[in-house]
Amino acid sequence: MAISRAQLLKELLPGLNALFGLEYARYGEEHKEIYETEKSERSFEEETKLSGFGAAPVKNEGQAIAYDNAQEAFTARYSHETIALGFSITEEAVEDNLYDSLSARYTKGLARAMAYTKQVKGAGVLNNGFSGSYLGGDGVSLFGVNSSSARVGHPLVNGGVNFNSPTTGVDLNETSLENAVIQIAAWVDERGLLIASKPRKLVIPPALQFVATRLLETNLRVGTADNDINALKNNGSIPEGYAINHFLTDTNAWFLCTDVPNGLKHFERVALSNSMDGDFDTGNVRYKSRERYSFGWSDPLGMFGSSGSS
């Protein structure tokens, strides 16, 4: 339906002092703090994890060398979505508007809507990471929950399991953050070899920003009268500090980006584009924005997450 003069009544009359509602500031591209962005030339992308080899055994004198087999562990698939929105303005509404270019004003609103959707979809991978309804290539959710909503971790080729979440959800505090750093350091590859993984950055909702500041930026331990150093800061345990994501829906959940490669990824199939055309019969002018992309993860060890205690 086109925007007509009936919907712009005040803009057709003299004496209007201001038009507002489309000039709000908006949060930036917060997904870039979490995702690695790559270009795509296909309707979908797939990435396969390889298992590698186990630890090398001792070869006794005179005996034959041992041989091992490598294999594929699982495949992650990214299916691109088309995101599009438009609006139409009647010829008469354009002619009779007294104040501002209708197209310029509503194009700003269109850009705001497109940007909002991208951030919601980007944060959605973390928001749904504890749900068994959103499974990855290894058959469980980002944080190791299966379709029966049980925390089972991420299965390995050698029969072991990696966990990238605490046994039960814990709130963000000194102890839980230190335990997460220790747990990440104990991760192994598909054949059970340690992978020397470390956290890089803490990702939090706005409600936890003051807790994160006290945990990562003070020189001494918080919440104690002892004169102990802040080990998290002193050791550089989380070197990139913290980032706030305003689109996280759980105010208690917190996440750690790790240095494990090929973790969370954002594929851009078609970049954001804007276009317009006119309808000869009606005189209406139509505007639209469109882009294609996908958010997901390949290696779940690229992220550690806790849903909080409540």
N, C-alpha and C positions, 0 to 999 in steps of 0.2 A: 504494500500500500504506500502511495506517495504522501509525503508531508505536504499538506494543503494549507490554505490561508486560515481555515478554521482552527488549526493547531498552532498557529502563529499570530493569534489575534492581537496581542499587545505590540508585536513588532510591526504592525501595519498602521499604528496610530502614533501621532506626535506626542511628545511629553515624557517618553520613557527615559529614565536616567541611566540605567545599566542593565546589561544582560549578563547573567552569571550561571554557574552550574557546570560548565565545561572546561574551566580553567584550573581545576584542582591539580596540585602536584601529584605525581605518581612515583611509586617505588621503581628503582632501576631494574636492570636485567640481573636479578638475583640468582637466576639459574646458572650463571657463568661462574659463580663461586663453588658450584658443586659438580658441574658437568664438563666433560671434554667434548667440544663441538667438532664434528666432521661433516664433510659434504657427501651427498649421496647422489648417484646417477640411476638408481633403480627404484622400483615400487616398494622394495623392502631390502633390509640388510641382514645378513647372518654372520655371526662370529663364532668360531669353534674353539673350545679349550682343549689343549693337548696335555697328555699326562706326563710325558718325559720318562725318565728312568729312576729306578730305586737306587739306594746307596750301593756303591761298588764293593763287592766282597773280596776277601783275601784269596789270592791264587797260590795254592801250594805248589812246591817244586814238582815239575813233571806232569802236572795235571792240566787239562784243557781249560781254556779261558771260558768264563760264564757269559752267556748272552741274555739280553733282556729285550722285552718287546715294549714299544711305545704304542699308544692308542689315543683315539679321540675320547674325551670325557663327556662333553655335552655341547649343544649348540644354542646360542642365544639369538633370538629373532627380533628385529625391529620393524614394525609395520607402520608406515607413514600415514598420518592423518591429514586431511585437507581442512584447514581452518579458514572460514570466509564469512564476511558480513558486509552488508551494503545498505544504502538508503536512497530514496528517490524524492525529488522535490518537484512540485507542479510548476509549470511555467508562470502561472499567475502569482504564486507565492514568491518567486524570484523577482518578478516585476514590481510587486507592491511592497516588499520589505523596505523599511526606511532607514535601517541602522547599520547593518554590516553585511558582508558577503555571507549568505547562508552556507554556501559550499565550504568556505574557509572555516567557518565556525564548527560545522558538523563533521568536517573531515578530522578535526582535532579529537572529537568524541569517538570517531571510528578508530583512530590510532590508539586511543586509550583502551578501548574495548579489546582490540587485537592483542595489545601488550599484556593486558590482564589475563586473558585466556592462556597465553604462553606461560606465565608465571604459575598459574594454578596447575597446569598440566605438569610443569617441571617439579613443583613441590609434591604433586600427587604420587610420584614414585616413592617418596619417603613417607608420606601420609598413609599409603597403602602397604608399606613394607612389612607390617606385622600381621597382615591379613592373608589367610590361606586362599582367598579368592583371586589373588594376583600373583601367579607363579612365574618363575624364571626358567631358564634353560635346563637347570638341574632338578626341576620338578618341585621346588619349594619357593617360598616368597623371598624377597630380598634379605630378610633377617631370619631365614631358616624356619618358617612356619609352613606346615604342609596343608593339604586341602581339608584335613580334619581339624585344623586350628591347633595342632600340637607343635610345640617347639622341638624340632628334630635336627636342626643344623643343616649344613651343606655336605652331602655325601661325597666321599672320595673314591677313586678307583681302587685304592688299596683296602677299602672297607672301613676306613676311619671317617671322622667327621670334623669339620671346622665349624665353630660357632662364632658368629659376628654380632652377638647380642648377649647380655647377661642372662643367667639362669631364670631370674624373674626381673621384671621391669624395676629399675631403681631411679630415683631422682638424681639430678645433677648435683654432686657435691665432691669434696676432695677425695674421699674414699672410692666412690664409684668411678671417678675419672682416672685415678691411679690404677684401679683394677682393670679398666678398659685398656690402658696402655700396656699392662702386663699381658692381658689376654691376646691383644693384637700381636705382640712379640712372639707368641707361642704358635702362631698359625703355620701350617705346613702345606706343601703342594700335594698334588694328586697321589704321589708315591710316598708321602710321609716325610719329605725333606723340609727342614726349616726354610722359610722364605725371607727372613730378615725384614719383615714388614713393620712399619712405624706409622703412627697417626700424623697428619699434617695440619688439619684445621677442624675446629669445633663449629658445628652448625646448630643454631638454636632458634626457637621462636622469640619474639620480643619480650615475653614474660620472663625469660631467663637471662637477659642481657646484663643485669646487675650482678647476678650470681657468677656469671662467666667473667666479668671484670675482676671481681674479688679473687676468683680462683687462679686466673692467669696473669694478672698484672700487679699483684701486691708482692712485696719482697718477703714478708713473713707469712706464716700460716694463718688462715682466717678462722675465727670462732674458737680460739684457744689463747690462754694467757701465757703459754710457753713461748720462749724466744726462739722457736725453730724457724729455719728458712722455709720458704715456699719451694718445695722440691720440684713441683711441676714447672715453675718458672726457671729455677736455677738449672735444671737439667735440659731445658729447651724441649720438653716432651711434646709440646704442640707448637711447633715453630711458626706457623702462620696465624696463630691467634684464633679469634672466633669471627664468624659471620652471622648476621641476623637474617633470617628468611621470614618475611611477614606473611607468607602463604602457608606456613605449617599450621595445621589445625589443632594439634594437641599441644597445649601449653606446658606440659611436663616432659614431652619427648625431647631428646637431644641426640646428636649424631656426630660421628668423627669421620672425616674424609681421611683415607690412608694413602700411602705412596704406592700401593699395589696398582700396576698398570691395567688399562682396559677395564676400568670399573664402570662408573655411571657415564653414559654417553648420550649426547643430543645430536641426532642426524638431521641436517637441513637438506631437504629434497628440492624445494623451491623457496627462494627468499621472499620476504614480504614485498608485495607489489600493489600499487593502487591504480585504478583505471576509472574512466567515466565514459558515458555515451548518452546521446539524446534520442528520445523516441519521436519520430517524425509526426505520427498521428496525434499524440497527446501533448507533445511539447515538454513532457516530463524529462528531467535530467537525473540520471542514475549514477551513483558512485559505489565502488566496492573496493574492499581490501581482501587479499588472499595470500596464503602461504601454506606450505606443506612441510611437516617435520615429525619427528618422533622422539620420545624420551624413554630411556630404559637402562638396563645394565647388562654387562657381559660377565665380568668376574665379580661376584657379590662381595668379595673381600676388599673391594675398593671403598667399602663403607661399613662402619660399625654403628649400631643404633640401640637405644634404650627407649622404651615406651613410657618411662616414668613409673612411679609406684601406684598411680591412680589414673 
